[in-house]
């Protein structure tokens, strides 16, 4: 979010300083989207030390949705958002990774445990995890819509001004944090604590029940903060929810591992769960796969990642499509009722 915000501010400054030029406004908007995409790529690249994931994030989260809405295609270049859009995104991602490495060192954003897969027969265990990650993404979208309606009701029906939404949301989140301090943003220390293993590799730092509670509380609190207008995003919370969900799922499989079934430790499922929830919530499946691959530097994680992310994206996409169909049906029904009422009024007047 920081990278795209900086790029958006730069684009706005550049467009305001060139208002007297003869360039079309459509090209100006395309260049602005290109700069925002470059800033987003730089942010992911610098924050996680993953330049390839940053590159794909820019295309999946900025350029592709804009192109689907008809916002590009007329400014030239390989993407339709300007002749140098692709090149600027690549360069910004590379330069951000280089600068971040020089200033902060080559340490990753969080401690990544060694990924381990006991046997290819274990791969089916990752598919139910994808279902859980997709369901988490659907629950987040649903809770965000419910809370959005609640804040609109506060403003329209109860007369609470919009500038009070953020303080009220902060107060509510503070009360939640008193009970569950793990859901507050602590850099990635909370994720590191979930990914860590003390003693046996099959020992989880938190009991599975508490991890599931943390997923639900983090989901609700993130949706609350987002709809209240508090500063923040959903990228880091998605990684936390995925780590907690995957670790809880892996911990539930520990009895199978102790019985001799080839099952990886909970930390392996936590890594894959991070990608699954990220792909479902942010709708960036390729970015999620490449991010975890760049962080682990282990090719063995690719197949579990692709299976989990694919199922999670399918669940989230199916829910989005059904929601759009339901909204269209409601609009059509309202139009039919309005038309029938109009015809009835005209008939009565005749």
C-alpha positions, 0 to 999 in steps of 0.5 A: 500500500505504501508503494502504490500510495507514493506512486499515486502521489507522484502521478498526481503531481506529474499530471497537475504540472502538465495540465497545459500539455496537449496529451490526452487525459486517457493517456494520463490516466494510463500512465498514472496506473502504470506508476501505481503498478510500479510502486506496488511492485517496488513495495512487495519487492522491498518488503519481502525481498521477492522481486518476481512476486512484486512484478506479478503482484503489479500485473495481477492487482493493478493492471489486470483489474483495470484492463478488465474494466476497460481502463487500458489498451489505448496508451500503447506498450505491451500492457496498453498502459504506456510504452514503458509500463512493463519496463518501469515495473521490472526496474522498480521491482529490481531497484527496490530489492537492491536498495532494501538489501543494501540498507536492511540486509538480506534477511527475509521479512519473516523467519522461513522454516525449512519446507519438508514434504515427506512423500508425494502421497501427502499432496492430497492433504493440501487440497482440504487446506485450500478449501479452508483458505478459500472459505476464509477469504469468503468469510472475510469478504462477507464480514466486510460487506456486513460491516460496511452496511453497519457503518452506513447505517451508523451514518445514515440512520443514526447520524454518526458522522463519517469522521467518527468511524475511525475512532470507533473502529479503533476503540473496538479493535483496542478492546479486542486486542486486550483479549487477543494481543496476537492480532495486533500488527507486530511486524512479522513477529506474530507470524514468526512465532507461529512458524517457529518450532521448539523441540520436536518439529511436530510441536506447534507453538499454539494449540490448534483451537487457539489458532482457529480463534486467532484466524476468526478474530483477525478476520473480523478485526481486519474487516472492521479496521478496513471498513472503519477507514483505519490505515492499513491493508489486507496483505499482511493480515492475510499472511497471518491468517494463513499461517495460523490456519495452516499451522492449526490444520497441520497440528490436526494431522500430527496424530497421523504423522505419529501413526506413521502416515507421511505428513509434514510438520505443521510449519510446512502447512503454515507456509502453504496456508499463507499463500492460500489465504493471500491468494483468496483474499487479494485474488493474486494466485500467481503472486502468492505462489511466487512469493512463497517460492522466493522466500523458501528457495525450495522447489518442492513447495511448488506442487503443494502451493499450486494445489492449495492456491488453486483450490482457494482461488476457485472457492473465492472466485466461485463465491464472487461470481455467485454474489454478482449473480445474486446482486444482478437478480436483486436489481432485476427484481427491483426493476420488475417491481418498479415497472409493475408499480408504474404500470399499475399507477398508470392503469389506475389513472386511466 
